[in-house]
Each structure stands twice: as C-alpha cells, then as structure tokens.
Amino acid sequence: MPSETEPGLVSLVVPVFNEAESLAPLLQEIVGVADGLDVRIEVVFVDDGSSDASWSVIRSLATGDRRVRGVRFRRNFGKAAALQAGFEAARGDIVVTLDADLQDDPHEIPKFLAALRGGLDVVSGWKKVRLDPWHKTLPSKVFNRLVSWLTGVRLHDHNCGFKAYRVEVLRELELYGEMHRFVPVLAAGRGFRVGEVPVHHRPRRFGRSKYGWHRFVKGAMDLITVHFLTKFGRRPQHLLGSYGLGLGCGGSLTLVLTALLLATGALVGPLAQFLAWLGLGLGAAGIVLGGQLLATGLLAELLIARKTTDREPYSISEQTPAGMCSGNQNYA
C-alpha cells in the first residue's frame, strides 16, 4: 500500500481479464452510485494480461474521467497479483474490490460503507441468491463450509470478490497464489474485525466465466497454507513437533511391544508372524517419520528466528500520545 492515503477517498479496485465490453457500463454504474452518496472515489482497473481490447478501453476511460486509473500487467499473473497491484496503487482510506464482469452490483456499495462505519475492518459480500450453474455453486458451498470450520472465520461466501477494507488491513497483508479469497481469514488472524453483508448477484452479460474446477484444487492447497500460517506461522515446531513426538512415541511403543511378544513366543502361526513383521515395520516407520517432522520443525524455527522482515508478528490498533517528561516528577 502507498505510504500516504487521502481521508474520505474510497478506492475501487477492479481486476480485469478479457472484460472489454463490461468496463464502460461498470464505470457508469459506479459513478452514479458515488454521485448519489456524495462520496469521493477513484477507480483502479488492473488489466491482468488481457488478450482483448480491455486495456484500450481502460485508457479511454482514464482519459475521459480523472477518477479512473489503470495498471497493466505484461502477462496474466492471476487475480491475487492483480488485487495486490490495485492495493498498491489505491490512495483511499477505504478500498472496495469488485469483479469486472458486472455480476457484482455497484448499488450494494453503500452496504459495505455502512458496515465499515459500524466498526468492521473487513466486510465480505455474501451472494445469498447466486446466479451460477450448480457445478459452480455446489463445490463453492462445500468449500465455504470447510474454510469456516477449519479457520473459525464464519462467512457464507469466502469466494466472493465483492469486499471492502479499511486501508490498515491491506497494509499488513501480502497476497500471492490464490490467497485473495482468504483475506478475511488472514485479517482475522491479525485481530481485525470481519463481517459480511448479503449482496445482489447478477447474471453475466458479456463473455464467459474465467474459473474452472482447477481453482478448487488450488483453493484447497492454499487453505492448508493459510491454516498453517494463521495458527502456526510463528511457531511451526508446535505443530510439526507435536506430530513428530506422537509418531515417534507411537512407533517406539509398537516396536517394544512387538519385540516382547516375539521374545516370549506369544506370536505363533503365519498370520501372527506376518502381523509381527508388520508391527516392526510400522514402528520403525513411525520413529523415522517422527524424527523427520521434529527436524523439519527445528529447521523452520531456525529460519523464522534468523529471517528479517518488515512485518511484525503483531497488529497495533491504536496508541496513546507520547508523554512529555521534563525534570523530576513526583507521583502520589
């Protein structure tokens, strides 16, 4: 995010990938909503390597309206990168993200602003009535419930790109991969207040959907990463070491018990002998895998201890002004 922001300015960040036909109507709707609210806005279109005329349209819109700004990637880097670039370019103290395909209704923006004024730091849209085919909505419902259960951030629609943020949130987050759908989870992990509002979802007017089944696979992998980062990012040995100790102790116990049974001749017959060798193998595997997890956890702790980073492991909400001290002061 930029070092300075303009109080009272609302930045709308719109990732764009082959949506040339929808950009002008979208801007017209956004401007109409802003004028009705008497809110100062800027619209940042981020062209994520479009192969159609999207960039030409963005340049034309920017020429005709000083509130419009454009950022163009040299190739397609993905939505998370487009959002990150938009956040870096945004100058408002409130940032709203929405898709460029006209399915997100700009007339819902007042709901997001009201929720932020009500005390939330991150507001996620909830497409309560979603106008998409079942093969998109069903996996999305399963994914959303899994994310809510695993992370503790209870949202109906983690995938919704229609969101609003206070700028303080975005200063502390860095997006990569497919992490854009987990911004509320990452923000909640740093203590920010997260909520949602139901939004009107509209059918697609132009082009076709850019999402396929592969995004759910990527999302599942990123969910594991987010869960690890938010829970154990600063203490990886607490997770890896716990599993390592459990496997090591379990493997050792299995080896000892199997060896005692073999020594006492309690295991008789082919089946018993097979189970004995199986027990020995599982016990040895548990010890080896447990040792590897412990070693990996130690290496991760060493990397974290030696790594220098600009981002602190905590998030400060506010501070009292610094006091002024002069001479000796007595306190009752």
C-alpha positions as CSV (number, residue, x, y, z in Angstrom):
1,M,0.0,0.0,0.0
2,P,1.2,3.6,-0.6
3,S,2.7,5.4,2.4
4,E,0.0,8.1,2.4
5,T,-3.7,7.9,1.9
6,E,-6.4,10.5,1.4
7,P,-9.0,10.5,4.1
8,G,-12.5,10.3,2.8
9,L,-11.5,8.8,-0.5
10,V,-12.9,5.4,-1.5
11,S,-10.8,3.4,-3.9
12,L,-12.5,0.8,-6.0
13,V,-10.0,-1.9,-7.2
14,V,-11.3,-3.9,-10.2
15,P,-9.2,-6.8,-11.6
16,V,-9.7,-7.2,-15.3
17,F,-9.1,-10.2,-17.6
18,N,-10.8,-10.0,-21.0
19,E,-13.8,-7.9,-20.0
20,A,-13.7,-5.1,-22.5
21,E,-17.4,-4.9,-23.1
22,S,-18.3,-4.6,-19.4
23,L,-15.9,-1.9,-18.3
24,A,-17.7,1.2,-19.5
25,P,-21.2,0.1,-18.1
26,L,-19.5,-0.8,-14.9
27,L,-17.8,2.6,-14.5
28,Q,-21.1,4.3,-15.3
29,E,-22.8,2.5,-12.5
30,I,-20.0,3.1,-10.0
31,V,-20.0,6.9,-10.8
32,G,-23.8,7.0,-10.5
33,V,-23.7,5.4,-7.0
34,A,-20.8,7.6,-5.9
35,D,-22.6,10.8,-7.0
36,G,-25.7,9.7,-5.2
37,L,-23.8,9.2,-2.0
38,D,-21.7,12.4,-2.5
39,V,-18.6,10.3,-1.9
40,R,-15.2,10.9,-3.5
41,I,-13.9,7.9,-5.4
42,E,-11.2,6.6,-7.6
43,V,-11.5,3.5,-9.8
44,V,-8.3,1.5,-10.3
45,F,-8.6,-1.0,-13.2
46,V,-5.9,-3.7,-13.2
47,D,-5.5,-5.4,-16.5
48,D,-4.2,-8.9,-15.7
49,G,-2.7,-9.6,-19.2
50,S,-6.0,-9.4,-21.2
51,S,-5.8,-10.5,-24.8
52,D,-8.8,-8.5,-25.9
53,A,-9.3,-4.7,-26.0
54,S,-9.6,-4.3,-22.3
55,W,-6.5,-2.1,-22.0
56,S,-7.6,0.2,-24.8
57,V,-11.0,0.7,-23.1
58,I,-9.3,1.4,-19.7
59,R,-7.0,4.0,-21.3
60,S,-10.0,5.6,-23.0
61,L,-12.0,5.7,-19.7
62,A,-9.0,7.2,-17.8
63,T,-8.7,9.9,-20.5
64,G,-12.3,10.8,-20.1
65,D,-12.5,10.7,-16.3
66,R,-9.8,11.8,-13.9
67,R,-11.1,9.4,-11.3
68,V,-10.1,6.4,-13.4
69,R,-6.6,4.9,-13.2
70,G,-5.2,1.9,-15.0
71,V,-2.5,-0.6,-14.3
72,R,-1.5,-3.1,-16.9
73,F,0.4,-6.4,-16.4
74,R,2.8,-7.7,-19.1
75,R,1.1,-11.1,-18.9
76,N,-1.5,-12.9,-16.8
77,F,-0.3,-13.2,-13.2
78,G,-3.6,-14.1,-11.6
79,K,-6.3,-12.4,-9.5
80,A,-4.3,-12.2,-6.3
81,A,-1.4,-10.4,-8.1
82,A,-3.9,-8.0,-9.7
83,L,-5.5,-7.2,-6.4
84,Q,-2.1,-6.6,-4.8
85,A,-1.2,-4.2,-7.6
86,G,-4.5,-2.4,-7.1
87,F,-4.0,-2.1,-3.4
88,E,-0.5,-0.7,-4.0
89,A,-2.0,1.9,-6.4
90,A,-5.0,2.8,-4.3
91,R,-4.9,6.1,-2.4
92,G,-8.2,5.9,-0.4
93,D,-8.6,5.1,3.3
94,I,-11.3,2.6,2.3
95,V,-10.8,0.1,-0.5
96,V,-13.6,-1.8,-2.2
97,T,-12.9,-4.7,-4.6
98,L,-15.4,-6.0,-7.2
99,D,-15.2,-8.1,-10.3
100,A,-15.3,-6.5,-13.8
101,D,-18.0,-8.8,-15.2
102,L,-21.0,-6.8,-14.0
103,Q,-22.2,-9.6,-11.7
104,D,-21.2,-7.6,-8.7
105,D,-23.8,-4.8,-8.3
106,P,-22.2,-1.4,-7.5
107,H,-25.5,-0.3,-5.9
108,E,-24.6,-2.5,-3.0
109,I,-21.5,-0.4,-2.2
110,P,-23.4,1.7,0.4
111,K,-24.0,-1.5,2.5
112,F,-20.2,-2.1,2.7
113,L,-19.5,1.5,3.7
114,A,-22.2,1.4,6.4
115,A,-20.8,-1.9,7.8
116,L,-17.3,-0.3,8.0
117,R,-18.8,2.8,9.7
118,G,-20.4,0.3,12.1
119,G,-17.0,-0.8,13.3
120,L,-15.9,-3.6,11.0
121,D,-12.5,-3.7,9.4
122,V,-13.2,-6.2,6.6
123,V,-16.6,-6.7,5.0
124,S,-17.2,-9.6,2.7
125,G,-20.1,-9.9,0.3
126,W,-22.5,-12.8,0.5
127,K,-24.2,-13.8,-2.7
128,K,-27.2,-15.1,-0.9
129,V,-29.0,-15.9,-4.2
130,R,-26.3,-16.9,-6.6
131,L,-27.0,-16.9,-10.4
132,D,-24.4,-19.6,-11.4
133,P,-24.8,-23.2,-12.5
134,W,-24.9,-26.0,-9.9
135,H,-21.5,-27.3,-10.8
136,K,-20.1,-24.0,-9.5
137,T,-22.4,-23.3,-6.6
138,L,-22.3,-26.8,-5.0
139,P,-18.4,-27.1,-4.7
140,S,-18.4,-23.5,-3.6
141,K,-20.8,-24.3,-0.7
142,V,-18.7,-27.2,0.4
143,F,-15.5,-25.2,0.2
144,N,-17.0,-22.3,2.2
145,R,-18.2,-24.6,5.0
146,L,-14.8,-26.2,5.1
147,V,-13.0,-22.9,5.3
148,S,-15.4,-21.6,8.1
149,W,-14.9,-24.8,10.1
150,L,-11.2,-25.0,9.7
151,T,-10.3,-21.4,10.3
152,G,-13.1,-20.3,12.7
153,V,-14.0,-17.3,10.4
154,R,-17.7,-17.9,9.8
155,L,-18.6,-16.5,6.4
156,H,-21.2,-17.8,3.9
157,D,-19.1,-16.9,0.9
158,H,-15.3,-16.7,1.2
159,N,-15.0,-16.8,-2.6
160,C,-17.0,-13.6,-3.2
161,G,-14.7,-10.9,-4.8
162,F,-17.0,-8.1,-3.6
163,K,-15.3,-6.9,-0.4
164,A,-14.4,-3.7,1.5
165,Y,-11.4,-3.0,3.7
166,R,-10.0,-0.3,5.9
167,V,-6.6,0.6,4.5
168,E,-4.9,-0.5,7.7
169,V,-5.8,-4.1,6.9
170,L,-4.2,-4.0,3.5
171,R,-1.0,-2.5,4.9
172,E,-0.4,-5.7,6.9
173,L,-1.2,-8.3,4.2
174,E,0.6,-9.6,1.2
175,L,-1.3,-11.6,-1.4
176,Y,0.1,-14.3,-3.7
177,G,-1.0,-17.5,-5.3
178,E,-4.8,-17.8,-4.7
179,M,-4.7,-16.1,-1.4
180,H,-7.2,-13.3,-2.4
181,R,-10.1,-15.4,-1.3
182,F,-8.6,-15.8,2.2
183,V,-8.1,-12.1,3.0
184,P,-10.8,-12.2,5.7
185,V,-9.1,-15.2,7.3
186,L,-5.7,-13.6,7.2
187,A,-7.1,-10.3,8.6
188,A,-8.9,-12.1,11.4
189,G,-5.7,-13.9,12.2
190,R,-4.2,-10.5,12.9
191,G,-7.1,-9.4,15.1
192,F,-9.1,-7.3,12.6
193,R,-12.9,-7.4,12.9
194,V,-14.5,-9.3,10.0
195,G,-18.1,-9.5,8.9
196,E,-20.4,-9.9,5.9
197,V,-23.4,-8.3,4.1
198,P,-25.8,-10.0,1.7
199,V,-25.4,-8.7,-1.9
200,H,-27.3,-8.8,-5.1
201,H,-25.7,-11.2,-7.6
202,R,-26.5,-10.6,-11.3
203,P,-26.2,-12.9,-14.3
204,R,-23.2,-12.5,-16.6
205,R,-23.9,-10.2,-19.6
206,F,-20.7,-10.5,-21.6
207,G,-18.0,-13.1,-22.2
208,R,-17.6,-16.3,-20.2
209,S,-16.5,-17.3,-16.7
210,K,-12.8,-17.5,-16.2
211,Y,-13.0,-20.0,-13.4
212,G,-12.8,-23.8,-13.7
213,W,-12.6,-26.8,-11.5
214,H,-8.9,-26.4,-11.0
215,R,-9.5,-23.3,-8.8
216,F,-11.0,-25.6,-6.1
217,V,-7.9,-27.7,-6.1
218,K,-5.7,-24.7,-5.8
219,G,-8.0,-23.3,-3.1
220,A,-7.8,-26.4,-1.1
221,M,-4.0,-26.3,-1.1
222,D,-4.0,-22.6,-0.2
223,L,-6.5,-23.4,2.6
224,I,-3.9,-25.7,4.2
225,T,-1.3,-23.0,3.8
226,V,-3.5,-20.3,5.3
227,H,-4.5,-22.5,8.3
228,F,-0.8,-23.2,9.0
229,L,0.2,-19.5,8.6
230,T,-2.5,-18.2,10.8
231,K,-2.2,-20.8,13.5
232,F,1.5,-21.8,13.5
233,G,3.3,-19.4,11.2
234,R,5.5,-18.1,14.0
235,R,5.8,-21.4,15.9
236,P,5.9,-24.2,13.3
237,Q,7.5,-26.6,15.8
238,H,4.3,-26.6,17.9
239,L,2.6,-28.3,15.0
240,L,5.3,-30.4,13.4
241,G,7.0,-31.3,16.6
242,S,3.7,-32.4,18.2
243,Y,3.0,-34.8,15.3
244,G,6.7,-35.8,15.3
245,L,6.7,-36.7,19.0
246,G,3.4,-38.5,18.7
247,L,4.6,-40.6,15.8
248,G,8.0,-41.3,17.4
249,C,6.5,-42.4,20.7
250,G,3.8,-44.5,19.0
251,G,6.5,-46.1,16.8
252,S,8.7,-46.8,19.7
253,L,5.9,-48.3,21.7
254,T,4.9,-50.5,18.8
255,L,8.5,-51.8,18.4
256,V,8.9,-52.6,22.1
257,L,5.5,-54.4,22.3
258,T,6.2,-56.4,19.1
259,A,9.7,-57.3,20.3
260,L,8.4,-58.5,23.7
261,L,5.7,-60.6,22.0
262,L,8.3,-62.2,19.7
263,A,10.7,-62.8,22.6
264,T,8.1,-64.6,24.7
265,G,6.9,-66.7,21.8
266,A,3.4,-65.4,22.1
267,L,3.1,-65.0,18.3
268,V,2.6,-68.4,16.7
269,G,1.5,-69.2,13.2
270,P,1.9,-67.5,9.8
271,L,-0.7,-64.8,10.5
272,A,0.8,-63.9,13.8
273,Q,4.3,-63.7,12.3
274,F,3.0,-61.5,9.5
275,L,1.4,-59.1,12.0
276,A,4.7,-59.1,14.0
277,W,6.7,-58.0,11.0
278,L,4.1,-55.5,10.1
279,G,4.2,-54.1,13.6
280,L,8.0,-53.9,13.4
281,G,7.8,-52.1,10.1
282,L,5.1,-49.6,11.2
283,G,7.0,-48.9,14.4
284,A,10.2,-48.2,12.5
285,A,8.4,-46.0,10.1
286,G,6.8,-44.0,12.9
287,I,10.2,-43.4,14.5
288,V,11.8,-42.3,11.2
289,L,8.8,-40.1,10.2
290,G,8.6,-38.6,13.7
291,G,12.3,-37.7,13.6
292,Q,11.9,-36.1,10.2
293,L,9.0,-34.0,11.4
294,L,10.9,-32.9,14.5
295,A,14.0,-32.0,12.4
296,T,11.8,-30.1,9.9
297,G,10.2,-28.2,12.7
298,L,13.6,-27.2,14.1
299,L,14.8,-26.0,10.7
300,A,11.6,-24.0,10.3
301,E,12.1,-22.4,13.7
302,L,15.8,-21.5,12.8
303,L,14.6,-19.9,9.6
304,I,12.0,-17.8,11.3
305,A,14.5,-16.8,14.1
306,R,17.0,-15.6,11.5
307,K,14.7,-14.1,9.0
308,T,14.5,-10.3,8.9
309,T,11.1,-9.0,7.9
310,D,9.3,-5.6,7.8
311,R,6.1,-7.1,9.1
312,E,5.8,-7.5,12.8
313,P,4.2,-10.6,14.3
314,Y,1.5,-8.4,15.9
315,S,-1.0,-5.8,14.9
316,I,-1.5,-2.5,16.8
317,S,-4.9,-0.9,16.8
318,E,-4.1,2.5,18.4
319,Q,-1.7,4.1,20.8
320,T,-1.9,6.9,23.3
321,P,0.2,10.0,22.6
322,A,3.7,10.1,23.8
323,G,4.0,11.9,27.2
324,M,6.4,14.7,27.7
325,C,8.9,14.5,30.6
326,S,10.8,17.4,32.0
327,G,12.8,17.4,35.2
328,N,11.9,15.4,38.2
329,Q,8.2,14.5,38.7
330,N,6.7,13.2,41.9
331,Y,3.7,10.9,41.8
332,A,1.3,10.5,44.7
